[in-house]
Amino acid sequence: MRGAFLYLIFAVSLGFGLSQPTVAEEIVAQFNQTRVSITTNFEGSQIVVYGAIKRDSPAPTNKKNHVIITLEGPSSPIVVRRKDRVMGIWANNAELGFERAPSFYAIMSTAPLAKVIDEATDRLYHITIPRAIRASTRNRDAEQTTEFTDALIRVRTSEGNYVQSEYGLRLLQDTLFQGQIDLPANITEGAYRVRIFITRDGQVIDSQFREIDVRRVGLERWFFNLAHEQPLIYGILALFLAIFFGWGASTLFRYIRP
């Protein structure tokens, strides 16, 4: 009797599992380059991301998948100050410190972000640009924090360091995707984190994290390290080179001048 009862429970459980199949989906992605070298004539670069959504079975026909790709540069603390006119003079009147703000942040999606992810998912994964920035909100109200966050985003967007491209990704046959991210010439060296998300109904169903190494090479790296590690020697060398090239140019013009 007991064996028959256990068999009945097993059969019911198996039938319930078969009546609600799940679709296992995962990301298969590749980049055109995983290392970016900054040289003296560096004018920017391009990161091309392409891949596919691998499935164990066909995707649900009544629900649409979306893909999001983010590229985040090294973060550092920063203070944003607001200037106001005080007694006829423009002066710093308020400021807000950010615990972390990415030096570069690009986000691409296959549709407007409001349709791709919900608020809870954004809070969990810090996908959108405002969520990627962490402000020191102590003694600050939400409206003031939003004001300074928007100001930081506006400045870095104008510099080309914050980029949001809705519909910047192409998703073919609900499986293949491809996108391109342009890196400006003024990027900071370090490890750049790439995140790829598959979402459905505003929630993440799979994600993948990779890194791209951005480094100065050659003479550019030598001067950069010297300026940060031995600033006195760098200053003396810069002064010597300025004197040398100034004297050389003066001598050259003296000989070629009629």
N, C-alpha and C positions, 0 to 999 in steps of 0.2 A: 504493500500500500504506500509505504513511504517512498519507494523507488518510483512508483507511478506518479506521485505528487511532484517529485523533483523533475521528472521528465516533462511534466506539464508546464512547470515554471520555465524550463529551458526552451521548450517549443514556443511559448508565448513571447519570451524575450527575443528569440531569434526572429519570430514573425514581426515584432515591433521594429527590430533593427532593419529588416528588409523593407519595411513599409516607408522608412524615412532615410533614403540613401544620402550620403554626403559626397560632395565632389572635392577631392583633394587637388589643390592647385598650388603651384610653386613657380617662382621666377627663375628664368634662365637668361642671364644678361652678360654682355661683354662691352668693353670700351675700346676706343681706337688708340688710347694711350693711357698708361698708368703712372707715367712720370713726366713732369713738365720741367724743363730746364730754363732758368732765367739767365740770359746772357746780357751783354752790354747793349745789344741792339734788339732786345726783346720787345715786341709790340703787341703781345697778347697771344692767346692760343684758343683752341677749340676742343671741347670734350664731346665726343659723339657716343651716345649710349644706345645700344640696340639689343633686342632680346625677344623673348617669347614667354607666354604663360603655358606652362606644362600641366596637363590635366590627366587624371586617371580615367575620367569618363566625361562625356559631353557636359558643358556648362548649362545651367538652367536657362531656358529660353525666355522666361518672363523677368529676368533680372540682368542688368547690364554691369559689366566690369569696367573699372577705371584704373588708370595707372598714374602715379605721382612719382616724380624724381626730384630730389633735392641735392644740392651740392653746397656744402658748408665749409668755409675756411676757418683758420684758427681764431679762437675767441679771446677777448681780453676785456678787462674792466674799462669803462669810459664814463666821463661826466659830461652831461649835456646842460648847457647854460642858456637861459633866456634873457635877452636884453630888452629893457623897457626904457622909455623916456622918463627920467627923473630930474625935475627942475630944469628941463630943457636940454639935458645931456643924456645920451644913450649910455646905459651902464647895465652890468649884470645884476638882475633883480631876483632871479630864482635859478635853482639848479637841481638836477636829479642824477644820482649815480646809478650806473648799471653794473651789476655783478659780472655779467658776461654779455658780450655783443659780438657776433661773428664779423670778422673782417670782410668776408664775402659770403653772400647767400643767394643762391638761385633756386627757383622752384618752377617746375613745369608740370602740367597736368593735361589730361585728355578732355577736360571740361572745367567750367568754373568751380573753384574750390568749394563754394557753398553747396554744390550738388555732389561733390566727390567725397567729402568727409564731414562728419558731424562735429559738434563742439566738444563732446566727450573724447572722441578720438584725437582731436587736435590737442587737447590738454594732455593726453597720455603720451603722444609721440612728439609733440612740439614741432609740427610740420610747417605751419604758416610762418611768415616772417615775424609778426608780433610775438608769437609763441616761442620762437627761437631766441628772442631777446629776454633776458631775465633782469628786471629792474629791482632796485632796492626800495621796496614799497613802504618801509617803516616811516610812519608819520606822514604818509601821503595818501590822499584819497584816489579813488579809481579814475576820476576825471582828469586829475593832474598827471597821474602816471601815463594815461593814454595820450595826453597832450605831448609829453616829452618823448614818448615812444614814437609817435607819428613824426615828430620833428627829426629824430635820428634816422628813421626810415626814409624820410624825404631827402635828407642831405646825402645819405649814402646811395640812394637811388639815382640822384643827379650825378654822382661820381661814377656810376656804372657798377657799383659794388653790391647792390641789392637789385635782383631781377626777379620779376614774377611774370610768367608766361602761361596764361590759361589758354588751352588749346595748342600749347607749344609741343605737345606729344601727339604722334599719330598712332592710332590703334587700328590695325587692319584685321578684319575678320574676327574681332574680339580675341585675338591671340598674339599677333606680332606688333611690336611697338618700336619706335625710334625717335630720338630727340637730340638736340644739339645745344650745348651751353658754351657761351663765349666768355673767356677769361680776359679781363682788361690788362693793360700793361702795368698797372700799379698794384698788382696783387701782392699779398704778403706770403712769404715762403712758409712752408710747414706741411702738415698732413691735412688734406682736404677729404672730408667724409662724404661719400655718396650713399644715399638711401633711396631704395626703390620700393614702392608700396603698390600692392593690388588691393583695391577696395571694392566693396559691394554694399549697397544700402548704407553708405556713409561709414562703414567699418572696415578695418584692415583684415584681410584674410591671409595675406602673406607679405613678408618683407625681406629685403636683402641689404646688407651693409658692406660697403667696400671702401678702400682708401686710394687716393691719388697723391703721390709725393710731388710737391712743388719745391724746387731747390735752386738756389743760385749756383752757377758753375763758372769755372775759369777765373779770369781777372775780376769779374764782378763779385764773386764770392770772397775772393781774397780781400778786396777793399771793404766789403761789408763787414767781414769778421774783424778786420783791423780797426774799423771805426767804432765797433761796439766793444771789443775786447781791449784795445790799446788806443784810446782816444787821443792821448798826448802825442804818441808817435804818429798817428794819422794826421793830426793837426800840423805837426812839423813837416811831414812829408808833403801835405797839400800846399803849405806855404813855400817850400822849396821848389815844387813843381810850378807854382804860379810865377815865382821869380825867374826860374829857368826859361819857361816858355815866353815870358814877357821880354826878357833880355834877348832871346833868340829871335823873336818877331821884330824887335827894334833893330837888331843887327841886320836882319834880312832886308827890311825896308830901306835901311841906310845904303845898302849896296845896290839895290835895284832902283832907287829913286834917282832920276836924272839930275 
